[in-house]
Amino acid sequence: MKILVTGGTGFIGRRLLSHLRPHHQVSVLSRSPNKVYQRLGHDVDAIHSLAELNNLDEFDAVINLAGEPIAEKRWSQAQKERICQSRWQITQALVEKLNAGTHPPKVIISGSAVGYYGRQDENLVDEDTHPHPEFSHQVCARWEELAMAAQDDNTRVCVIRMGLVLGAEGGALKKMLPSYRLGLGGPIGSGQQYMSWIHIEDVINLILFLLEHDECHGAFNATSPNPVTNEQFSRCLAHNLSKPHFLRIPAWSMRLLFGEMAELLLNGQRVMPVRLQEVGFHFRYPSLDKALKETLSVMRAG
């Protein structure tokens, strides 16, 4: 299979490419081809710009993971615009190139996030849950709408609404660890907000699953079937590090530091992967304790 990947040098993209490269011919879209070769190797074809392509007819599949990290910086208006456009522009451009051809890819797998649902308190959330209208929903809803425009008799589209991804190579866990290793980690705000998480290996496996199963299309929640509260997550992480767990980060300090972006951390979603389970996907890391143990062991070995 010949596959075009965006976001291939990122946290998830690098792990995905290590699985794809032995079995498929992979091209990575990147503004920095040198970075592609340095991080992924010279057996990957680096494409500097979609302008180099007349259409996407040469590809069997597209995996679209590109996007400015949503929780890296305070949400100034400029940062909000970067978050939106880094997702929307590339997705729209991919669909335009797909529509320009006569033999388009059979499948597009496009990223999204559980932020699609907005704050949901303790309610169980599935793919049909009505979203709360706020910035995270607006970003994801438009992102998905642009991707789904490619859906027709020739091309199926899957959007994956990812939760907090746990992996040794990067992501939120890597940023949390320094304070927890000092014994200074703790729940945020009330700690009762739900965290929908997933191990990176399950993210990769579900992408491969969606690639191979022609019956799959539409939105899929990419989260473990066992979401936890922020306090449960914090306590489990401290336990696995053999560190104390008695501090608490007040909500007011998060809002002072991060402004509107703090609401991502103070309000959660209890998301269930209903459609993935219906199509028979099996999670390798369904429990948080098992997922953290594996991730931390890889970090120690590295």
C-alpha positions in Angstrom: 0.0 0.0 0.0 1.2 3.5 -0.8 0.4 5.9 2.0 0.7 9.7 2.4 1.2 10.9 6.0 1.0 14.4 7.4 2.4 15.1 10.9 4.8 12.2 10.4 7.6 13.7 12.5 5.4 14.3 15.5 4.9 12.3 18.7 2.3 9.9 17.2 3.6 10.1 13.6 7.1 8.8 14.4 5.7 5.7 16.2 3.2 5.1 13.4 6.0 5.3 10.7 8.0 2.7 12.5 5.0 0.3 12.0 4.2 1.4 8.4 7.7 1.5 6.9 8.4 -2.3 6.9 5.2 -3.1 5.1 4.2 -0.1 3.0 5.6 2.6 0.8 5.3 5.8 2.8 5.5 9.5 1.8 5.6 12.2 4.5 4.4 15.7 3.9 6.6 18.2 5.7 7.9 21.7 5.3 11.3 20.4 6.5 12.3 17.3 4.4 15.7 17.2 6.3 13.8 16.6 9.6 11.9 13.8 7.9 15.1 12.1 6.9 16.8 12.7 10.3 13.9 11.4 12.3 12.5 8.7 10.1 15.3 7.6 7.8 16.0 7.9 4.0 13.6 5.1 3.0 10.7 7.5 3.5 9.8 9.9 0.6 9.6 13.5 1.9 7.2 15.8 0.1 7.8 19.5 0.8 4.5 20.8 -0.4 1.2 19.6 -1.8 1.9 21.9 -4.7 4.3 19.2 -5.9 1.3 16.9 -6.6 -1.4 17.3 -9.2 -3.7 15.0 -7.3 -3.6 12.1 -4.8 -4.2 9.3 -7.3 -0.8 7.6 -6.6 -1.8 7.0 -3.0 -4.0 4.2 -1.6 -4.4 5.9 1.8 -3.9 9.2 3.5 -3.3 9.6 7.2 -3.7 13.2 8.4 -2.2 13.9 11.8 -0.8 17.4 11.3 -1.7 20.2 13.8 -0.3 22.8 16.2 -0.4 21.2 19.8 -3.6 22.6 21.4 -2.3 22.7 25.0 1.3 23.9 24.5 0.7 27.6 25.0 -1.7 30.2 26.4 -4.6 30.8 24.0 -3.9 34.3 22.7 -6.0 35.1 19.6 -2.9 34.5 17.5 -2.3 31.1 19.1 -6.0 30.2 18.5 -5.6 31.0 14.9 -2.5 28.9 14.6 -4.3 26.0 16.3 -7.2 26.2 13.8 -5.4 26.9 10.6 -2.7 24.3 11.2 -5.5 21.7 11.1 -8.0 23.2 8.7 -5.7 24.4 5.9 -3.9 21.1 5.4 -7.1 19.1 5.6 -8.9 21.3 3.1 -5.9 21.2 0.8 -5.7 17.3 1.0 -9.4 17.1 0.1 -9.0 19.5 -2.8 -6.1 17.4 -4.2 -8.1 14.2 -3.7 -11.0 15.7 -5.7 -8.7 16.8 -8.5 -7.9 13.2 -9.4 -9.8 10.3 -11.0 -8.6 7.4 -8.9 -8.5 8.8 -5.3 -7.2 7.1 -2.2 -9.6 4.4 -0.8 -9.4 5.8 2.7 -8.5 9.0 4.6 -7.9 8.7 8.3 -7.9 12.2 9.9 -7.1 13.3 13.4 -9.5 14.9 15.8 -9.8 15.0 19.6 -12.2 14.4 22.4 -12.2 18.2 22.7 -14.9 17.9 20.1 -17.4 17.2 22.9 -16.4 20.2 25.0 -17.0 19.9 28.8 -19.3 17.0 29.6 -19.1 16.7 33.4 -19.6 13.1 34.6 -21.8 12.0 31.7 -20.8 9.0 29.6 -19.9 10.2 26.2 -20.1 8.3 22.9 -19.8 9.3 19.3 -23.4 10.6 19.1 -23.2 12.8 22.3 -24.3 16.4 21.7 -21.2 18.6 22.1 -20.8 21.7 24.4 -20.1 24.7 22.1 -16.7 26.1 23.1 -13.3 26.6 21.4 -12.1 23.0 21.5 -15.3 21.9 19.9 -15.2 24.5 17.2 -11.6 23.5 16.2 -12.5 19.8 16.0 -15.9 20.2 14.4 -14.6 22.2 11.5 -11.6 19.9 11.2 -13.9 16.9 10.9 -16.3 18.6 8.5 -13.4 19.4 6.1 -12.2 15.8 6.2 -15.7 14.2 5.8 -16.1 16.2 2.6 -14.0 13.6 0.9 -16.4 10.8 1.8 -18.0 9.2 -1.3 -18.4 5.9 -3.1 -14.6 5.8 -3.9 -13.2 7.1 -0.6 -14.2 6.3 3.0 -13.2 8.7 5.7 -12.5 7.9 9.4 -11.9 10.6 11.9 -10.3 9.6 15.2 -11.2 11.6 18.3 -8.1 11.1 20.4 -7.9 11.4 24.2 -4.7 12.0 26.2 -2.1 9.9 24.5 0.4 8.1 26.8 3.8 7.3 25.4 7.4 7.4 26.3 8.5 9.6 23.3 6.5 12.7 24.2 3.0 14.1 24.9 1.5 15.3 28.1 2.9 12.6 30.4 6.5 13.6 29.6 5.7 17.1 30.8 4.0 15.9 33.9 6.8 13.7 35.1 9.4 16.2 36.5 7.0 17.5 39.2 5.8 14.0 40.0 9.3 12.6 40.3 10.0 15.4 42.8 7.0 14.3 44.8 5.2 17.5 43.8 2.5 16.1 41.6 -1.2 16.2 42.4 -4.7 16.6 41.1 -5.8 19.8 39.3 -8.7 21.7 40.7 -11.4 19.4 42.2 -9.7 16.4 40.6 -13.2 15.1 39.8 -13.0 16.0 36.1 -12.7 12.9 33.9 -9.6 12.2 31.8 -10.1 10.1 28.6 -6.7 8.6 27.8 -5.2 6.0 25.5 -1.8 4.3 25.2 0.1 5.3 22.1 0.4 1.6 21.0 -3.4 1.4 20.9 -3.5 4.6 18.8 -1.2 3.0 16.3 -3.1 -0.3 16.3 -6.4 1.4 15.8 -5.1 3.4 12.8 -3.8 0.2 11.3 -7.2 -1.5 12.1 -9.1 1.3 10.3 -6.7 1.2 7.3 -7.5 -2.5 6.8 -11.2 -2.7 7.6 -13.2 -1.4 4.7 -16.5 -1.4 6.6 -15.2 1.4 9.0 -16.0 5.0 8.3 -17.1 8.1 10.3 -16.1 9.2 13.8 -14.4 6.9 16.3 -13.4 7.7 19.9 -9.8 6.8 20.3 -9.8 6.4 24.0 -9.4 3.5 26.5 -12.7 1.9 27.6 -11.7 2.9 31.2 -11.6 6.7 31.6 -10.5 8.0 35.1 -10.9 11.1 37.1 -8.0 13.5 37.2 -7.5 12.5 40.9 -7.4 8.8 40.0 -4.9 9.5 37.2 -2.7 11.5 39.5 -2.8 9.0 42.3 -2.0 6.1 39.9 1.0 8.0 38.4 2.4 8.9 41.8 2.0 5.2 42.9 3.9 3.9 39.9 6.7 6.4 40.6 6.7 5.4 44.3 6.1 9.1 45.2 3.9 10.9 47.7 0.5 12.2 46.6 -0.8 15.0 48.8 -0.5 18.3 46.9 -3.3 19.8 44.9 -3.1 22.4 42.2 -5.8 25.0 42.7 -8.1 25.9 39.8 -7.4 29.7 40.2 -3.7 29.2 39.7 -4.3 27.3 36.4 -6.6 30.0 35.2 -4.0 32.7 36.1 -1.2 30.8 34.3 -3.1 29.6 31.2 -6.2 31.7 30.9 -8.9 30.1 28.8 -6.7 27.1 27.9 -6.9 26.0 31.6 -10.5 24.9 31.0 -9.1 21.9 29.0 -7.5 20.7 32.2 -10.3 21.7 34.6 -13.2 20.3 32.7 -13.2 16.8 31.2 -15.1 14.2 29.2 -15.8 10.7 30.2 -15.5 9.3 26.7 -16.2 5.7 25.7 -14.9 4.0 22.5 -18.3 2.6 21.6 -17.9 2.4 17.8 -14.4 0.9 18.0 -15.7 -1.8 20.3 -18.7 -2.4 18.0 -16.3 -3.1 15.0 -14.2 -5.5 17.1 -11.1 -3.5 18.0 -9.2 -4.9 20.9 -7.3 -2.6 23.3 -3.9 -3.9 24.3 -3.8 -1.4 27.3 -7.3 -1.0 28.6 -6.3 -0.2 32.2 -4.4 3.0 33.3 -2.1 1.1 35.7 -0.9 -1.3 32.9 -0.5 1.6 30.4 1.6 3.7 32.9 3.7 0.7 34.0 4.7 0.0 30.3 5.3 3.7 29.5 7.4 4.3 32.5 9.4 1.1 32.0 10.3 2.2 28.5 11.3 5.7 29.8 13.6 4.1 32.4 15.1 1.8 29.8 15.7 4.7 27.5 
